[in-house]
Amino acid sequence: MADDPDIQLQERRRRHGPRRLLQALSSADSYGLVLLLILVTYALSAAITAAWAVSLVLFVQIATIWVTLQASQAHRHLRRVTGAILVVTAIAAILNLFISRETAGGVMAVISGLLYAVAPVIIVRRLVLRRTVDTQTVLGAIAAYLMVGMGFAFAYRALGALQAGPFFGSQGEGPFPQYLFFSFTTLTTTGYGNLVPDANPGQTLAVLEMLIGQLFLVTAVARVVSAWQPAPGRGRSPTEPDSN
C-alpha cells in the first residue's frame, strides 16, 4: 500500500498544503494577501464604530493598496507616485485622531473611496497582461470585485457626510455598516429595499454600481473562472496509465 501512486500523491498534497497557503500569502505575484486584507478591512469597518477606528481602517487600506502594487508588479513610477499618496493618506489618518468626528468622517471616506477606486484598475490591468489563467488570476478578479463594493460604500459614506440631507432620507445617516450593506446588496443587484438613497447624486451612483457590478461579474470574473487552469498535480496521478 505504501507504494501506491495515489496514496503517495495524496501524501504529497497533504504536506504541501500549508506551504501553498504561505506562498499564496507571501508571493510577490500573489493576490491571497490582498484578498485577506480586504476581508480584514470589511470586518473592522463593520464591527468597530469608534472615531479612532477610521484611522485604523485607513492604515489597513494603505497596506492593502501597497500589497496590491507589489502583487500587480506595477511600474516603478506608479509605485513612487502611489507611495507618496499613501504617505499623505497616513498623515491624514493620524490627524484624524485629533479633529472632530463630523469633519473627519467625510474626508476619510473620500480618501478611502479614492484608494479603492484606483486599486481595481491596477489589478485588472495586471490580470489582462497575464499569459495564463491560474489561481492567482481568480484571486485577483475576486479581490478587484470586492474592492469595487468597498469603494462605493466609502463613496456613499462621503456623500452622506458632505451633502445637506441624510443619504438614506427618513432612515437617517446611519453607521458605516449600513453603507457597506447597501453597497454590496446594490453591487450584486440583490436590492432588499430597506435602504434607499433619498436623492441624487446618490441614486445615480447606485445605478452606476449596479451596472459595474453586473458587467464585471458576467464578463471579467466569469471569463476568468471558465478559463481557469488548475495547477499541475490536481486530478489524475501522472503515474496512472492512460485508459485509452
Backbone as JSON, one array per atom type, in Angstrom:
{
  "sequence": "MADDPDIQLQERRRRHGPRRLLQALSSADSYGLVLLLILVTYALSAAITAAWAVSLVLFVQIATIWVTLQASQAHRHLRRVTGAILVVTAIAAILNLFISRETAGGVMAVISGLLYAVAPVIIVRRLVLRRTVDTQTVLGAIAAYLMVGMGFAFAYRALGALQAGPFFGSQGEGPFPQYLFFSFTTLTTTGYGNLVPDANPGQTLAVLEMLIGQLFLVTAVARVVSAWQPAPGRGRSPTEPDSN",
  "N": [[0.81, -1.21, 0.0], [2.03, 1.17, 0.62], [3.46, 1.79, -1.6], [1.64, 2.6, -3.41], [0.74, 4.72, -6.03], [-1.35, 6.63, -5.93], [-1.78, 7.03, -3.2], [0.69, 8.02, -2.46], [0.64, 10.44, -3.9], [-1.49, 11.77, -2.65], [-0.38, 12.06, -0.13], [1.75, 13.78, -0.65], [0.33, 16.07, -1.42], [-0.94, 16.66, 1.0], [1.23, 17.37, 2.6], [2.23, 19.56, 1.24], [0.18, 21.4, 1.37], [0.0, 23.45, 3.53], [2.31, 24.85, 2.77], [1.66, 25.84, 0.24], [-0.37, 27.58, 0.97], [1.04, 29.5, 2.46], [2.67, 30.47, 0.42], [0.73, 31.64, -1.18], [0.07, 33.79, 0.38], [2.37, 35.26, 0.6], [3.84, 35.47, -1.72], [5.35, 37.44, -4.33], [3.77, 37.83, -6.51], [1.17, 37.35, -5.79], [-2.28, 37.35, -4.98], [-3.47, 36.56, -2.71], [-2.89, 37.65, -0.14], [-3.81, 40.23, -0.58], [-6.56, 39.81, -0.86], [-7.1, 38.84, 1.7], [-6.54, 41.12, 3.28], [-8.53, 42.84, 2.37], [-10.8, 41.57, 3.37], [-10.26, 41.84, 6.09], [-10.39, 44.63, 6.32], [-13.12, 45.0, 5.75], [-14.27, 43.63, 7.93], [-13.34, 45.13, 10.13], [-14.44, 47.64, 9.52], [-17.14, 47.08, 9.68], [-17.51, 46.19, 12.27], [-16.38, 47.91, 14.2], [-17.1, 51.04, 15.41], [-16.04, 53.27, 16.59], [-14.39, 56.5, 16.84], [-11.6, 56.44, 16.49], [-11.34, 54.16, 15.01], [-11.64, 54.74, 12.34], [-9.17, 55.72, 11.5], [-7.64, 53.41, 11.91], [-8.79, 51.63, 10.05], [-8.1, 52.99, 7.74], [-5.32, 52.77, 7.74], [-5.07, 50.02, 7.35], [-6.13, 49.92, 4.8], [-4.16, 51.34, 3.42], [-2.06, 49.52, 3.61], [-3.24, 47.49, 2.11], [-3.41, 48.62, -0.49], [-0.7, 48.98, -1.03], [0.28, 46.33, -0.99], [-1.21, 45.42, -3.13], [-0.02, 46.82, -5.25], [2.47, 45.59, -5.23], [1.8, 42.9, -5.77], [0.66, 43.19, -8.28], [2.8, 43.94, -9.73], [3.38, 46.61, -10.41], [4.42, 49.45, -12.39], [7.55, 51.1, -11.72], [7.48, 53.91, -11.57], [4.76, 54.37, -11.12], [4.53, 53.17, -8.64], [6.06, 54.88, -7.08], [4.62, 57.3, -7.23], [2.15, 56.49, -6.17], [3.05, 55.66, -3.68], [3.8, 58.12, -2.53], [1.27, 59.27, -2.34], [0.12, 57.51, -0.52], [1.63, 58.04, 1.74], [0.79, 60.65, 2.35], [-1.84, 59.99, 2.87], [-1.52, 58.42, 5.16], [-0.65, 60.38, 6.94], [-2.97, 61.9, 7.05], [-4.62, 60.03, 8.28], [-3.5, 59.94, 10.82], [-3.9, 62.58, 11.67], [-6.61, 62.49, 11.84], [-7.17, 61.5, 14.32], [-7.15, 63.67, 15.96], [-9.0, 65.57, 15.27], [-12.38, 66.76, 14.89], [-15.08, 64.37, 14.86], [-17.17, 64.7, 13.03], [-16.08, 66.31, 11.01], [-13.98, 64.68, 10.2], [-15.18, 62.34, 9.24], [-16.33, 62.6, 6.59], [-14.08, 63.43, 5.08], [-12.22, 61.32, 5.45], [-13.69, 59.26, 4.33], [-13.82, 60.05, 1.65], [-11.09, 59.88, 0.95], [-10.65, 57.12, 1.37], [-12.45, 56.04, -0.5], [-11.28, 56.92, -2.9], [-8.85, 55.52, -2.84], [-9.75, 52.89, -3.1], [-10.85, 53.09, -5.58], [-8.76, 53.26, -7.33], [-7.24, 50.92, -6.97], [-8.66, 48.52, -8.04], [-8.38, 49.02, -10.81], [-5.64, 48.81, -11.19], [-5.27, 46.11, -10.56], [-6.88, 44.79, -12.51], [-5.59, 45.58, -14.84], [-3.16, 44.22, -14.55], [-4.08, 41.57, -14.59], [-5.04, 41.34, -17.18], [-2.69, 41.35, -18.61], [-1.51, 38.99, -17.88], [-0.34, 35.82, -18.94], [-1.33, 33.32, -18.45], [-4.23, 31.79, -17.02], [-4.68, 31.29, -13.84], [-4.76, 30.19, -10.39], [-4.02, 32.55, -9.03], [-4.95, 34.49, -10.78], [-7.71, 34.16, -10.54], [-8.04, 34.8, -7.81], [-7.2, 37.46, -7.93], [-9.21, 38.61, -9.55], [-11.46, 38.27, -7.91], [-10.66, 39.83, -5.74], [-10.56, 42.39, -6.92], [-13.25, 42.72, -7.53], [-14.45, 42.77, -4.97], [-13.21, 45.05, -4.0], [-14.42, 47.02, -5.52], [-17.02, 47.05, -4.44], [-16.39, 47.87, -1.8], [-15.27, 50.38, -2.35], [-17.45, 51.85, -3.38], [-19.05, 51.86, -1.1], [-17.63, 53.54, 0.64], [-17.81, 55.83, -0.9], [-20.57, 56.38, -0.79], [-20.73, 56.88, 1.91], [-19.18, 59.2, 2.09], [-20.78, 60.98, 0.59], [-23.02, 61.05, 2.24], [-21.97, 62.36, 4.43], [-21.19, 64.81, 3.45], [-23.24, 66.01, 1.92], [-26.32, 67.98, 2.09], [-28.71, 66.84, 3.27], [-29.58, 63.69, 4.96], [-28.19, 60.62, 3.67], [-29.81, 58.36, 3.35], [-32.32, 59.4, 3.59], [-35.37, 59.33, 5.23], [-34.53, 57.24, 6.76], [-32.31, 58.12, 7.98], [-28.86, 59.06, 8.75], [-27.16, 56.96, 9.63], [-24.88, 54.3, 10.72], [-21.57, 53.34, 9.5], [-21.56, 50.52, 8.79], [-24.11, 50.22, 7.64], [-23.82, 51.47, 5.17], [-21.96, 49.78, 3.97], [-23.51, 47.44, 3.84], [-25.59, 48.32, 2.14], [-24.09, 48.92, -0.16], [-23.02, 46.44, -1.07], [-25.32, 44.91, -1.45], [-26.36, 46.36, -3.51], [-24.33, 46.17, -5.44], [-24.45, 43.47, -6.09], [-26.95, 43.43, -7.09], [-29.03, 42.6, -5.41], [-30.83, 44.09, -3.81], [-32.63, 44.65, -1.37], [-34.25, 46.72, -0.49], [-34.68, 47.96, 1.93], [-32.96, 50.0, 2.53], [-32.53, 52.97, 0.88], [-31.24, 55.35, -1.42], [-31.9, 58.78, -0.9], [-31.93, 60.89, -2.73], [-30.44, 62.39, -5.7], [-26.86, 63.01, -5.82], [-26.76, 60.36, -5.05], [-28.56, 58.35, -5.93], [-27.94, 58.1, -8.66], [-25.32, 57.23, -8.43], [-25.73, 54.76, -7.25], [-27.03, 53.37, -9.32], [-24.92, 53.3, -11.15], [-23.16, 51.64, -9.76], [-24.6, 49.22, -9.78], [-24.55, 48.61, -12.54], [-21.77, 48.4, -13.04], [-21.14, 46.31, -11.28], [-22.62, 44.09, -12.31], [-21.68, 43.92, -14.97], [-18.95, 43.49, -14.53], [-19.06, 41.09, -13.15], [-20.3, 39.23, -14.91], [-18.67, 39.29, -17.09], [-15.71, 39.77, -16.69], [-15.07, 38.24, -14.23], [-16.52, 35.85, -14.68], [-15.39, 34.98, -17.1], [-12.73, 34.6, -16.37], [-12.95, 32.53, -14.45], [-14.03, 30.49, -16.03], [-11.94, 30.01, -17.79], [-9.98, 29.1, -16.15], [-7.12, 27.29, -15.28], [-6.32, 24.62, -13.38], [-3.61, 24.11, -11.06], [-0.71, 22.07, -11.9], [-0.77, 18.65, -11.0], [-3.14, 18.34, -9.77], [-5.9, 16.29, -9.93], [-5.77, 13.44, -12.09], [-3.29, 11.09, -11.29], [0.14, 11.47, -12.32], [1.47, 9.13, -12.75], [-0.43, 7.33, -13.33], [-1.67, 5.11, -15.7], [-2.83, 5.8, -19.04], [-6.19, 5.32, -19.84], [-6.93, 4.91, -22.38]],
  "CA": [[0.0, 0.0, 0.0], [2.89, 2.36, 0.71], [3.97, 2.11, -2.93], [0.51, 3.0, -4.26], [0.97, 6.09, -6.52], [-2.4, 7.55, -5.48], [-1.54, 7.34, -1.79], [1.85, 8.91, -2.42], [0.23, 11.75, -4.38], [-2.28, 12.39, -1.6], [0.52, 12.43, 0.96], [2.48, 14.98, -1.07], [-0.6, 17.2, -1.36], [-1.16, 17.0, 2.4], [2.43, 18.04, 3.11], [2.44, 20.82, 0.53], [-0.95, 22.29, 1.56], [0.39, 24.67, 4.26], [3.31, 25.6, 2.02], [0.97, 26.58, -0.82], [-1.1, 28.67, 1.6], [2.02, 30.53, 2.77], [3.07, 31.09, -0.83], [-0.37, 32.5, -1.65], [0.01, 34.99, 1.2], [3.65, 35.97, 0.65], [4.48, 35.58, -3.03], [5.31, 38.79, -4.9], [2.75, 37.9, -7.55], [0.01, 36.66, -5.22], [-3.37, 38.2, -4.52], [-4.04, 35.98, -1.5], [-2.78, 38.62, 0.95], [-4.7, 41.35, -0.91], [-7.92, 39.39, -0.53], [-7.19, 38.76, 3.16], [-6.59, 42.48, 3.81], [-9.86, 43.38, 2.06], [-11.73, 40.99, 4.34], [-9.97, 42.47, 7.38], [-10.95, 45.98, 6.23], [-14.57, 44.9, 5.86], [-14.61, 43.24, 9.3], [-13.1, 46.27, 11.02], [-15.4, 48.7, 9.2], [-18.49, 46.68, 10.09], [-17.59, 45.84, 13.69], [-15.92, 48.97, 15.09], [-17.67, 52.34, 15.0], [-15.39, 54.35, 17.33], [-13.75, 57.5, 15.98], [-10.24, 56.02, 16.16], [-11.39, 53.04, 14.09], [-11.49, 55.26, 10.99], [-7.73, 55.75, 11.22], [-7.18, 52.03, 11.83], [-9.23, 51.1, 8.75], [-7.33, 53.65, 6.69], [-3.99, 52.17, 7.73], [-5.22, 48.71, 6.7], [-6.3, 50.2, 3.37], [-2.84, 51.69, 2.89], [-1.34, 48.24, 3.43], [-3.89, 46.77, 1.01], [-3.01, 49.21, -1.76], [0.72, 48.72, -1.23], [0.41, 44.92, -1.37], [-1.76, 45.33, -4.48], [1.02, 47.29, -6.17], [3.51, 44.56, -5.3], [1.26, 41.71, -6.44], [0.39, 43.52, -9.67], [4.07, 44.31, -10.36], [3.16, 47.91, -11.03], [5.62, 50.15, -12.85], [8.25, 51.79, -10.64], [7.0, 55.28, -11.48], [3.45, 54.32, -10.49], [4.75, 52.86, -7.23], [6.55, 56.09, -6.4], [3.51, 58.26, -7.11], [1.19, 55.94, -5.21], [3.69, 55.69, -2.37], [3.68, 59.49, -2.0], [-0.14, 59.45, -1.96], [-0.12, 56.73, 0.69], [2.24, 58.77, 2.86], [-0.16, 61.72, 2.67], [-3.01, 59.34, 3.47], [-1.15, 58.04, 6.53], [-0.66, 61.61, 7.74], [-4.38, 62.24, 7.27], [-5.16, 59.08, 9.25], [-3.01, 60.35, 12.13], [-4.59, 63.82, 12.02], [-8.0, 62.15, 12.14], [-7.28, 61.23, 15.75], [-7.14, 64.91, 16.74], [-10.01, 66.51, 14.8], [-13.74, 66.35, 15.23], [-15.56, 63.21, 14.12], [-18.01, 65.14, 11.91], [-15.2, 66.75, 9.93], [-13.14, 63.58, 9.74], [-15.93, 61.29, 8.58], [-16.42, 62.81, 5.15], [-12.75, 63.49, 4.47], [-11.65, 59.97, 5.44], [-14.46, 58.45, 3.38], [-13.37, 60.44, 0.32], [-9.75, 59.29, 0.74], [-10.81, 55.67, 1.25], [-13.09, 55.76, -1.78], [-10.31, 57.12, -3.97], [-7.9, 54.41, -2.8], [-10.38, 51.68, -3.65], [-11.16, 53.31, -6.99], [-7.53, 53.06, -8.11], [-6.72, 49.56, -6.83], [-9.19, 47.56, -9.02], [-7.82, 49.3, -12.13], [-4.28, 48.24, -11.19], [-5.4, 44.65, -10.59], [-7.41, 44.36, -13.81], [-4.51, 45.78, -15.82], [-2.21, 43.11, -14.39], [-4.72, 40.32, -14.99], [-5.12, 41.33, -18.65], [-1.35, 41.08, -19.13], [-1.06, 37.64, -17.52], [-0.44, 34.89, -20.07], [-2.09, 32.15, -18.02], [-5.32, 31.99, -16.07], [-4.44, 30.34, -12.77], [-5.39, 30.53, -9.11], [-3.77, 33.95, -8.72], [-5.85, 35.29, -11.61], [-9.03, 34.09, -9.92], [-7.98, 35.59, -6.58], [-7.13, 38.87, -8.32], [-10.53, 39.04, -10.03], [-12.34, 38.38, -6.74], [-10.21, 41.0, -4.96], [-11.0, 43.6, -7.61], [-14.72, 42.81, -7.38], [-14.74, 43.21, -3.6], [-12.75, 46.44, -3.86], [-15.45, 47.89, -6.11], [-18.07, 47.2, -3.43], [-15.87, 48.68, -0.7], [-15.09, 51.74, -2.83], [-18.76, 52.51, -3.44], [-19.53, 52.06, 0.27], [-17.0, 54.76, 1.15], [-18.35, 56.96, -1.67], [-21.88, 56.69, -0.2], [-20.48, 57.49, 3.23], [-18.72, 60.57, 1.85], [-21.94, 61.78, 0.2], [-23.86, 61.25, 3.41], [-21.34, 63.31, 5.35], [-20.95, 66.12, 2.83], [-24.43, 66.64, 1.37], [-27.15, 68.7, 3.07], [-29.59, 65.91, 3.98], [-29.06, 62.34, 5.16], [-28.11, 59.85, 2.43], [-30.93, 57.43, 3.27], [-33.57, 60.1, 3.8], [-36.04, 59.11, 6.51], [-33.77, 56.23, 7.5], [-31.25, 58.81, 8.69], [-27.5, 58.9, 8.25], [-26.8, 55.58, 9.9], [-23.46, 53.99, 10.85], [-20.93, 52.89, 8.26], [-22.0, 49.19, 8.36], [-25.28, 50.32, 6.75], [-23.33, 51.79, 3.83], [-21.38, 48.53, 3.46], [-24.63, 46.56, 3.5], [-26.26, 48.85, 0.95], [-23.21, 48.85, -1.32], [-22.88, 45.08, -1.61], [-26.62, 44.48, -1.99], [-26.5, 47.05, -4.79], [-23.36, 45.6, -6.36], [-24.95, 42.16, -6.52], [-28.34, 43.67, -7.51], [-29.98, 41.92, -4.53], [-31.84, 45.12, -3.63], [-33.67, 44.34, -0.38], [-35.17, 47.84, -0.46], [-34.81, 48.59, 3.25], [-32.14, 51.19, 2.48], [-32.64, 53.55, -0.46], [-30.77, 56.75, -1.49], [-33.04, 59.7, -0.89], [-31.91, 61.79, -3.89], [-29.17, 62.43, -6.41], [-26.26, 62.06, -6.75], [-26.71, 59.01, -4.51], [-29.31, 57.42, -6.78], [-27.14, 57.86, -9.87], [-24.15, 56.44, -8.04], [-26.2, 53.4, -7.03], [-27.25, 52.77, -10.65], [-23.59, 53.04, -11.7], [-22.61, 50.45, -9.1], [-25.31, 48.06, -10.31], [-24.04, 48.3, -13.87], [-20.39, 47.93, -12.93], [-21.14, 45.01, -10.63], [-23.09, 43.04, -13.2], [-20.76, 43.79, -16.1], [-17.71, 42.89, -14.05], [-19.31, 39.71, -12.74], [-20.65, 38.35, -16.03], [-17.63, 39.33, -18.11], [-14.35, 39.52, -16.19], [-14.98, 37.12, -13.29], [-17.0, 34.62, -15.32], [-14.42, 34.54, -18.11], [-11.55, 34.11, -15.66], [-13.25, 31.24, -13.84], [-14.21, 29.49, -17.09], [-10.64, 29.73, -18.41], [-9.03, 28.75, -15.09], [-6.41, 26.04, -15.41], [-5.77, 24.25, -12.08], [-2.17, 23.86, -11.03], [-0.35, 20.69, -12.16], [-0.78, 17.79, -9.83], [-4.52, 18.13, -9.35], [-6.56, 15.41, -10.86], [-5.24, 12.11, -12.22], [-1.87, 10.96, -10.98], [0.96, 11.39, -13.51], [1.93, 7.78, -12.97], [-1.56, 6.49, -13.68], [-1.67, 4.9, -17.16], [-3.97, 6.28, -19.8], [-7.16, 4.25, -20.06], [-7.06, 4.67, -23.81]],
  "C": [[0.85, 1.26, 0.0], [3.41, 2.78, -0.65], [2.87, 2.54, -3.88], [0.71, 4.45, -4.71], [-0.09, 7.08, -6.04], [-2.19, 7.96, -4.03], [-0.35, 8.28, -1.66], [1.49, 10.32, -2.87], [-0.58, 12.49, -3.33], [-1.41, 12.85, -0.44], [1.31, 13.68, 0.61], [1.58, 16.21, -1.01], [-0.84, 17.65, 0.08], [0.03, 17.76, 2.98], [2.59, 19.42, 2.5], [1.31, 21.82, 0.73], [-0.59, 23.56, 2.32], [1.39, 25.51, 3.51], [2.65, 26.42, 0.92], [0.2, 27.76, -0.24], [-0.15, 29.82, 1.92], [2.49, 31.24, 1.5], [1.99, 32.03, -1.36], [-0.43, 33.8, -0.88], [1.28, 35.82, 1.16], [4.3, 36.16, -0.71], [4.33, 36.99, -3.58], [4.22, 38.94, -5.94], [1.48, 37.19, -7.09], [-1.01, 37.66, -4.72], [-4.04, 37.62, -3.27], [-4.02, 36.95, -0.34], [-3.68, 39.82, 0.69], [-6.13, 41.01, -0.51], [-8.12, 39.32, 0.99], [-7.31, 40.16, 3.78], [-7.94, 43.14, 3.51], [-10.88, 42.86, 3.06], [-11.52, 41.59, 5.73], [-10.55, 43.89, 7.41], [-12.46, 45.95, 6.4], [-14.98, 44.58, 7.29], [-14.44, 44.4, 10.26], [-14.13, 47.37, 10.79], [-16.8, 48.36, 9.71], [-18.61, 46.5, 11.6], [-17.25, 47.0, 14.62], [-16.41, 50.31, 14.57], [-17.05, 53.51, 15.77], [-14.66, 55.28, 16.38], [-12.36, 57.07, 15.56], [-10.22, 54.88, 15.15], [-11.24, 53.49, 12.64], [-10.03, 55.29, 10.58], [-7.19, 54.34, 11.08], [-7.54, 51.42, 10.48], [-8.4, 51.71, 7.62], [-5.92, 53.09, 6.6], [-4.02, 50.78, 7.08], [-5.4, 48.88, 5.2], [-4.97, 50.56, 2.71], [-2.02, 50.43, 2.64], [-1.92, 47.46, 2.26], [-3.44, 47.3, -0.35], [-1.54, 48.92, -2.05], [0.96, 47.26, -1.66], [-0.15, 44.7, -2.78], [-0.74, 45.76, -5.52], [2.1, 46.23, -6.34], [3.02, 43.35, -6.09], [1.03, 41.95, -7.92], [1.65, 43.91, -10.44], [3.93, 45.63, -11.12], [4.48, 48.56, -11.41], [6.22, 50.96, -11.7], [7.75, 53.22, -10.47], [5.64, 55.33, -10.79], [3.59, 54.02, -9.01], [5.2, 54.1, -6.47], [5.42, 57.1, -6.18], [2.51, 57.77, -6.07], [1.76, 55.93, -3.81], [3.6, 57.06, -1.72], [2.24, 59.76, -1.55], [-0.45, 58.7, -0.67], [0.49, 57.39, 1.92], [1.32, 59.9, 3.31], [-1.4, 61.15, 3.35], [-2.73, 58.93, 4.91], [-1.14, 59.25, 7.45], [-2.1, 62.02, 8.06], [-5.01, 61.31, 8.3], [-4.72, 59.44, 10.67], [-3.73, 61.62, 12.6], [-6.04, 63.56, 12.4], [-8.22, 61.91, 13.63], [-7.43, 62.49, 16.59], [-8.16, 65.93, 16.26], [-11.39, 65.94, 15.08], [-14.21, 65.21, 14.33], [-16.38, 63.61, 12.91], [-17.15, 65.56, 10.72], [-14.43, 65.59, 9.34], [-13.91, 62.56, 8.91], [-15.96, 61.43, 7.07], [-15.07, 62.79, 4.46], [-12.14, 62.1, 4.37], [-12.39, 59.07, 4.45], [-14.06, 58.77, 1.94], [-12.01, 59.8, 0.0], [-9.86, 57.78, 0.53], [-11.44, 55.28, -0.09], [-12.14, 55.9, -2.94], [-9.29, 55.99, -4.01], [-8.49, 53.16, -3.44], [-10.86, 51.87, -5.08], [-9.95, 53.01, -7.87], [-7.11, 51.58, -8.11], [-7.32, 48.56, -7.83], [-8.64, 47.76, -10.43], [-6.43, 48.69, -12.25], [-4.35, 46.72, -11.31], [-5.84, 44.16, -11.96], [-6.34, 44.51, -14.9], [-3.51, 44.63, -15.75], [-2.81, 41.8, -14.88], [-4.81, 40.21, -16.51], [-3.77, 40.95, -19.25], [-0.84, 39.69, -18.8], [-1.31, 36.7, -18.69], [-1.27, 33.66, -19.72], [-3.18, 32.56, -17.05], [-5.2, 30.91, -15.01], [-5.15, 30.8, -11.5], [-5.21, 32.0, -8.77], [-4.66, 34.88, -9.55], [-7.25, 35.32, -11.02], [-9.08, 34.92, -8.65], [-7.95, 37.09, -6.89], [-8.47, 39.41, -8.78], [-11.5, 39.21, -8.87], [-11.97, 39.6, -5.91], [-10.67, 42.29, -5.6], [-12.5, 43.81, -7.46], [-15.1, 43.31, -6.0], [-14.31, 44.66, -3.37], [-13.75, 47.42, -4.45], [-16.56, 48.13, -5.1], [-17.63, 48.06, -2.26], [-15.75, 50.14, -1.12], [-16.4, 52.51, -2.89], [-19.31, 52.75, -2.03], [-18.93, 53.33, 0.86], [-17.49, 55.99, 0.38], [-19.72, 57.37, -1.13], [-21.7, 57.37, 1.16], [-20.03, 58.94, 3.08], [-19.88, 61.47, 1.46], [-22.83, 62.07, 1.4], [-23.31, 62.28, 4.38], [-21.27, 64.72, 4.77], [-22.21, 66.79, 2.3], [-25.31, 67.2, 2.48], [-27.99, 67.74, 3.91], [-28.95, 64.56, 4.16], [-29.14, 61.53, 3.87], [-29.33, 58.96, 2.26], [-32.27, 58.09, 3.62], [-34.15, 59.87, 5.18], [-35.35, 58.07, 7.37], [-32.63, 56.86, 8.29], [-29.89, 58.53, 8.1], [-26.99, 57.49, 8.45], [-25.3, 55.38, 10.05], [-22.9, 53.44, 9.55], [-21.32, 51.46, 7.85], [-23.23, 49.21, 7.46], [-24.84, 50.64, 5.32], [-22.68, 50.56, 3.18], [-22.49, 47.59, 2.99], [-25.32, 47.03, 2.22], [-25.4, 48.69, -0.29], [-23.17, 47.44, -1.91], [-24.22, 44.5, -2.06], [-26.9, 45.18, -3.32], [-25.57, 46.45, -5.83], [-23.84, 44.27, -6.92], [-26.38, 42.22, -7.03], [-29.34, 42.86, -6.69], [-31.15, 42.85, -4.21], [-32.94, 44.78, -2.66], [-34.67, 45.48, -0.25], [-35.34, 48.49, 0.89], [-33.97, 49.85, 3.38], [-32.12, 51.72, 1.05], [-32.08, 54.98, -0.43], [-31.95, 57.69, -1.65], [-33.1, 60.56, -2.15], [-30.59, 61.63, -4.62], [-28.17, 63.29, -5.65], [-26.2, 60.63, -6.24], [-27.41, 57.99, -5.37], [-28.54, 57.08, -8.05], [-25.94, 57.0, -9.57], [-24.54, 54.98, -7.81], [-26.45, 52.67, -8.35], [-25.91, 52.42, -11.29], [-22.97, 51.8, -11.06], [-23.3, 49.18, -9.58], [-24.74, 47.63, -11.65], [-22.63, 47.75, -13.82], [-20.34, 46.53, -12.32], [-21.55, 43.89, -11.56], [-22.15, 42.83, -14.38], [-19.47, 43.12, -15.69], [-17.9, 41.42, -13.74], [-19.52, 38.78, -13.93], [-19.6, 38.37, -17.13], [-16.27, 38.93, -17.54], [-14.28, 38.28, -15.31], [-15.42, 35.82, -13.95], [-16.0, 34.09, -16.34], [-13.17, 33.97, -17.45], [-11.8, 32.72, -15.1], [-13.4, 30.16, -14.91], [-12.91, 29.1, -17.76], [-9.59, 29.26, -17.41], [-8.44, 27.37, -15.34], [-5.82, 25.68, -14.05], [-4.28, 23.93, -12.18], [-1.87, 22.39, -11.32], [-0.34, 19.88, -10.88], [-2.17, 17.56, -9.28], [-5.21, 17.26, -10.38], [-5.87, 14.07, -10.91], [-3.75, 12.09, -11.95], [-1.06, 10.85, -12.25], [1.4, 9.97, -13.82], [0.8, 6.84, -13.37], [-1.61, 6.31, -15.19], [-2.94, 5.4, -17.78], [-4.89, 5.13, -20.1], [-7.34, 3.94, -21.52], [-5.85, 3.94, -24.35]]
}
